[in-house]
Amino acid sequence: MFGSTTLPACFNVKLLNPQQVFTPTNPTTKGSSFPSKLHHLHHYNRLWSGIFKPKSCSLRTVLRKVSDDGGTGTPQEPASVSVGEGTTSSSSSLGDNYVALFVRMLGLDHDALDREQAIVALWKYSLGGKKCIDAIMQFQGCVNLTVNLLSSESSATCEAAAGLLRSISSINLYRDIVAESGAIEGITGLLNRSSLTSEVKEQSMCTLWNLTVDEVLRVKIANSDILPLLINSLDDDDIKVKEAAGGVLANLALSHCNHGIMVEAGAIPKLAKLLKTDLEEFKVIRKEARNALLELVKDKYYRILVIEEGLVPVPMVGAAAYKSFRPGLYSWPTMPDGTEIEQTSKGPSRFGASELLLGLNVDENGEIEEAKQNAIFGRTQQQFLARIGAIELDGKRESQSDTPTDNRLTLLPWIDGVARLVLILELNDEVAISRAAESIADSSINEHMRISFKEGGAVKHLIRLLDHNSYAVRSAVSHALERLSVSPVVYPVLEAEGILPPLVRTLKHLETSGILMEKTLDILARILDPSKEMKSKFYNGPVNGSKTVIDASKSVDASPVSITDSRKELLDSAVITRLIEIMKTSPSNLQRKAASILEFMTVIEPSMETIVEEDISSGLEAVFQQNALKDMEADLECREPDKYALELEEAALAVSAASRLLTKLLDSEQFSQNIDSSRFTKLLRTILKSDIPLQNKDWVAACLVKLSSLSGPYVDYENPINMEVTLYETIPRLVEQMRSSFSPETQEAAAVELNRIISEGDVDSTRAVASEGGIFPLVKLIEGLIGIEEDRFIAKIKLDTSTSSAEESTCLTMAYEYEY
């Protein structure tokens, strides 16, 4: 543009040879063309005069030396040269001179083309490393001028400006300077443009990538308009733009305060989609997406959203832990869940091909369900990686103690994740087993995942580990089994695989902790619940939206006799005594579960006599006399409202479960004859009048009615039992139905029942309706009924007036006004 002599290659721009502008010794020497060349740089005259000093050095020598060195712009080892009268300099000193030139060319007093060439030159120069960036940052205002160029209309200028900011922000010392100069706001405005080249997007987002290393800047960027742009950029066609956007999001996720904003903006589905993409060119973006999601899964609620996208958190246990894995290479292959495959060949083939190709014989073994196919595929792949030692190549865990020293996680697609977790359960590392069991519990968020773990073979390994010596393993395994037992398909398999004996042993153990006891009681309650057993026989639904239909009644191969035999251990008097002891001494949540298990055991015919023979009355009294129920009349100002409400709710649930158990026990003649009915009646009347939630009073009222029917009327009470049930349970329930129900028929039925109760003439009933706030729901219901009748009357008026004379229409209208 200005001549043939070039700057150092780091600038990659051509300028006029300084020798053509002036001669260091004498401008009037023969051969000099200074006056004739001046017009070529008329608008650069002021810049050149400020940088080049005629008596400073021989620039021709320096330029020649730079040219001989190959023109590299990396100032790592600058060559010293002799200039002038014994003075020394280097190629970097020449670079500093050109930096000053181009920094001054960024000024607003230059035209757009000059500023573009200057910013491009500085950007190329900054790629030489920290020394080059230090040379640029010596000039104050350089960053501000660069940020100003982000608003340029030229894509090349914007790319170079963003690229220079990217280079400067990569140095920790200058990161705050870039942020304080308004770079974040400038990049926000730049990315909001409707049309941008991929190069501009890449450089801009890489600048943000550098800035988000600072925690303060992460919060600022997350709360700006940039976040939606970053998430949308994950769908960009350019892989470099995807990588830059993913890197920024990964850094933003390092701050916990940003998680909510990122989730609301829709980051999880797009990051999960990129992580599941199995393409070689997506290697970098997969890493950044994984890093971002791993930060989000630290929150238990966001972990659910990640798992719903088909990703499973899997612990990184170290490659050394997998050395204990021993696959069954010489046994006949089975399904992952333990189902045996029929041996159709009459004898072994000559070279073992029949066994090797067994998976291809699907026609002879029947059609394999999709869930089983996924389990086979995942198990085969993970076992192969474990056998060749390639399952975890990125790190080994040095410590094998009971306390995990490395809590790293990774995210795998659910097929591989389920198989990997089941594989870890087969290892000898206690810490690895505990972490895998916890991951199974966390991942069992829906029916699809619970059935996937069942088909993957997790159930048999978890049940086996219930007798493990380590408490941490038993606790984690119990948690996983408790989450799996929610499924109507899985919990029958638990009993068929023999879960009851280890659960009974845990129940009998007096030193079992509260958490482990709670999980054990939960599993027992779900297995013994007769209503769930009935539901499982009719359960028939799709899994994860697929067409595969699961019939729970066909999923258990154990015969009814074997299941009945497995429950015989529950009839032991030691088990019943332990459950009664839990009702006496444990918190409300364990009391509720113990009462429910005893209630379910009353269905088994021989167990009723065993329960009656034990001191069950003392357990029931303990539940009906909880501290939370005794202290209801105390001063509420002395309590924490939220904590008290939670305690009262737990106590109410325990009371409801104990009332159901007492109602069932009253069917036994032996129990009803020996029970102190007046004592229990007094306790239940007190609870009925208390402030426990209304939905927990139904079984209390039913139990009271049954007690009164067995023992006759009580003349010592102010009101009969039936009347108290009406005042404290029936009337509040009917008022609540009118207030909260959306069905007009339900509201009308409640009003009719209230009318029947009040019409009996009892003043207490009328007062109870008023005290429960039933007047306003009744008025509102009457207004709604009037509105319905009014609409019907208006429709009738319109129909009649359409066929009547004017005088008749006027009469009908007057009749309507008189009516309403």
Secondary structure, DSSP 8 states (H G I E B T S, - for coil): ---S-B--TTT--B---HHHH--SS-TTSTT--HHHHGGGGTTTHHHHHHH--TTT--HHHHHHHHHHTT----TTS--EEEETTTEEEEHHHHHHHHHHHHHHHTSTTS-HHHHHHHHHHHHHHHTT-HHHHHHHHTSTTHHHHHHHGGG-S-HHHHHHHHHHHHHHHTSHHHHHHHHHTTHHHHHHHHHTSS---HHHHHHHHHHHHHHTTSHHHHHHHHTSTHHHHHHHHTT-S-HHHHHHHHHHHHHHTTSGGGHHHHHHTTHHHHHHHHHT---GGGHHHHHHHHHHHHHHTTSHHHHHHHHHTTEEEEE---GGGGGG----SSS--B-TTS-B----SSS--TTSHHHHTGGG-HHHH----HHHHHHHHHHHHHHHHHHTT-S--S------SSS-S---EEEEEHHHHHHHHHHHHTSS-HHHHHHHHHHHHHH--SHHHHHHHHHTTHHHHHHHGGG-S-HHHHHHHHHHHHHHTTSTTHHHHHHHTT-HHHHHHHHH-TT--HHHHHHHHHHHHHHH-HHHHHHHHH-EEESTTSS-EEEGGGS--S-HHHHHHHTGGGGSHHHHHHHHHHHHHS-HHHHHHHHHHHHHHTTSHHHHHHHHHS-HHHHHHHHHT-HHHHGGGS-GGGS-HHHHHHHHHHHHHHHHHHHHHHHHHTTSHHHHHHS-HHHHHHHHHHHHTS-S-GGGSHHHHHHHHHHHHHH---TTSSS-HHHHHIIIIIHHHHHHHHHH---HHHHHHHHHHHHHHHTT--HHHHHHHHHTT-HHHHHHHHHHHHHHHHHHHHHHHHHHHTTS-HHHHHHHHHHHHHH-
